Amino acid sequence: MNQESQFSVFSETGALRQVMLHRPGKEIDRLTIENMDELLFDDLLWLKQAQKEHDNFAEILRNNGTEVLYFSDSLAEVIARKDVREELIGDVFRFECLDRRLSEAFKPVLMEMPAKELADHLIEGYTKKEVKAICPCGLSLVSSVENGSDFIIHPIPNLYFQRDPAVTVANGIVIAQMTFEARRIEPLYWKYITNYHPRFKGMQILFGDAPDEVWPQKAEGGDLLVICENAMAIGVSQRTAPTTVQRIGRNLAAKTPIKRVFAFEIPKGRYCMHLDTVFTMVDRDAFCIYPPILESLKVWQLDYSDEGRLMRLEQKEDWQRAVAETLGFDKLRLIKMAAKDKEETAREQWHDGCNTLAIAPGKVVTYNRNINSAKLLRDNGIEVLELEGPELGRGRGGPRCMSMPLNRAPVN
């Protein structure tokens, strides 16, 4: 496998060369008190401020040598092709369960729309009222009834957490299968970008493209950590199933140099929805961790043959030693993100104190509100770049959640 190719992620800490982001848009303004639970939000966001914070995040990355791509632009470039657009519209209509009459009325409108405008609408959604204004269809029960959803095409406000619907591993991509209905369409758009965008030509889909690699084979990118060129850590969590961990391990072993998976069994709670909300890699030999999970954490080591056959499954009582040896070190530096008391420790974890984004070995981006977490990282020799993100953080995700690395430099 080529670590100098256009798409190459063989570590969590190699210098970040290229990343995909999604700048929050009108889909954030679709959040209401009535629908925010369904759309997986705990609060309403102020869009203008969230965009300002996200722009600052992108600027931090650019100032540190990272090329920033944007998801909506990439999607627009894909659907500029009429044949691809027609295929995608059909998939969206099937996902949204539109009836034939409505589909026949709505499709010509979307086919003639400028590509960027359509890409934005696929993300921000369409209400019934908006659709009726542009393509009246009196024979559609879907668009006529008042109960049920207000949307013909649902918004996807979680999309600014680009880590979850897809993740680059080695020289390929894992397309996620999202747990909750509010996010299940996101991987579909990523699949179209992977398959049809000229920039992504030749990028292999490692998981998520086979007929049986669909929900409930659930997996989300926040649970996947590429810890070195031959091993991964994957969370068995609220949003990634153990059967999917094994399937991903099999596929990776058969198609990449990654032959070992450490499966981290974490609590199935909102506070630790993904592994990266409680455990991230910050240097070649260092991880930060939310200390309370150590009480219940179980770690399993899965080793695969070159053909993808599972050769060994073993629970590792001394998992730190096992991970350290895999990385080529005598021991791990485990930075326990503990504050002065358990309440403050939990508060900073809730505000993504552990959800750091490494942009080089020993150099991370984190929210500036987590004062204690930043101090602990610095005390352990980690350079910390602080991002002001009170609005972005309302969505329950930090800098790692918001970024989908496409290319990292090899770690020397």
Secondary structure, 3 states (H helix, E strand, C coil): CCCCCCCEECCCCCCEEEEEECCCCHHHHHCCCCCCCCCCCCCCCCHHHHHHHHHHHHHHHHHCCCEEEEHHHHHHHHHCCHHHHHHHHHHHHHHHCCCHHHHHHHHHHHHHCCHHHHHHHHHHCEEHHHHHHHCCCCCCHHHHCCCCCCEEECCCHHHHCCCCCEEEEECEEEECECCCHHHCCHHHHHHHHHHHCHHHCCCEEEECCCCCCCCCCCECHHHEEEEECCEEEEEECCCCCHHHHHHHHHHHHHHCCCCEEEEEECCCCHHHCCHHHCEEEEECCEEEECHHHHHCCEEEEEEECCCCCEEEEEECCCHHHHHHHHHCCCCCEEEECCCCCHHHHHHHHHCCCCCCEEEECCEEEEECCCHHHHHHHHHCCCEEEEECCCCHHHHCCCCCCCCEEEEECCCC
